[in-house]
Amino acid sequence: QVQLVESGGGLVQPGGSLRLACAASGMPLSTLVMGWYRQAPGNQRELVASISTFGIINYGPSVKGRFTIARDSANNSAYLQMNDLTPDDTGVYYCKANRNGLPKAWWGQGTQVTVSS
């Protein structure tokens, strides 16, 4: 069983930055594929970024060049650095973890990001 706790969300002005953190417990981070997803009101949950156990990274098309995902096994945490934020980035951001090649996934409770002037 994996527990995930997100932090770092908040209110930021357009053009600003935020850094989200996802603290994992229950399994070593090195065994987990980590991902960040977001969901805006009325929209489906969408992939923001993911990083495999081998360090292979994927980004959603709308965040490429602005967001950076990273993992830190020493702290058993994953991070999402978000720069040049726009109102379209507003939503609840969720951390997701799964074992390599296995369908079972664990989700955090989400953290709200609001980009507004």
CORJO-V921932 format. One record per pair of residues at least 6 apart in sequence whose C-alpha atoms are under 8 Angstrom apart, sorted by the first residue. I is the first residue (numbers start at 1). GAP is how many residues later the second one is. Records with the same first field share a line. If there is no record, write none. Layout:
# CORJO-V921932
I=GAP + GAP
This chain:
# CORJO-V921932
1=25 + 26
2=22 + 23 + 24 + 25 + 95 + 104
3=21 + 22 + 23 + 103 + 104 + 105
4=18 + 19 + 20 + 21 + 91 + 92 + 102 + 103 + 104 + 105
5=17 + 18 + 19 + 90 + 103 + 104 + 105
6=14 + 15 + 16 + 17 + 88 + 89 + 102 + 103 + 104 + 105
7=13 + 14 + 15 + 104
8=10 + 11 + 12 + 13 + 103
9=9 + 10 + 11 + 102 + 103 + 104 + 105
10=8 + 101 + 102 + 103 + 104
11=102 + 103 + 104 + 105
12=6 + 101 + 102 + 103 + 104 + 105
13=72 + 73 + 102 + 103 + 104
14=70 + 71 + 72 + 73 + 101 + 102 + 103
15=68 + 69 + 70 + 71
16=67 + 68 + 69
17=64 + 65 + 66 + 67 + 68
18=63 + 64 + 65
19=60 + 61 + 62 + 63
20=59 + 60 + 61 + 62
21=56 + 57 + 58 + 59
22=55 + 56 + 57 + 73
23=52 + 53 + 54 + 55
24=52 + 53 + 54
25=51
28=45 + 48
29=43 + 44 + 47 + 48
30=23 + 43
31=22 + 68 + 69
32=20 + 21 + 65 + 66 + 67 + 68
33=17 + 18 + 19 + 20 + 64 + 65 + 66 + 67
34=16 + 17 + 18 + 37 + 44 + 61 + 62 + 63 + 64
35=12 + 13 + 14 + 15 + 16 + 60 + 61 + 62
36=11 + 12 + 13 + 14 + 44 + 57 + 58 + 59 + 60
37=8 + 9 + 10 + 11 + 12 + 56 + 57 + 58 + 59
38=7 + 8 + 9 + 10 + 53 + 54 + 55 + 56
39=6 + 7 + 52 + 53 + 54
40=50 + 51 + 52
41=50
47=12 + 13
48=11 + 12 + 15
49=8 + 9 + 10 + 11 + 19 + 20
50=7 + 8 + 9 + 19
51=6 + 7 + 18 + 19 + 20
52=48
53=47
57=12
66=16 + 17 + 18 + 19
67=13 + 14 + 15 + 16
68=12 + 13 + 14
69=9 + 10 + 11 + 12
70=8 + 9 + 10
71=6 + 7 + 8
72=6
85=30
86=29 + 30
87=27 + 28 + 29
88=27
89=24 + 25 + 26
90=22 + 23 + 24 + 25
91=21 + 22 + 23
92=18 + 19 + 20 + 21
93=17 + 18 + 19 + 20
94=13 + 14 + 15 + 16 + 17
95=12 + 13 + 14 + 15
96=9 + 10 + 11 + 12
97=8 + 9 + 10
98=6 + 7 + 8
99=6
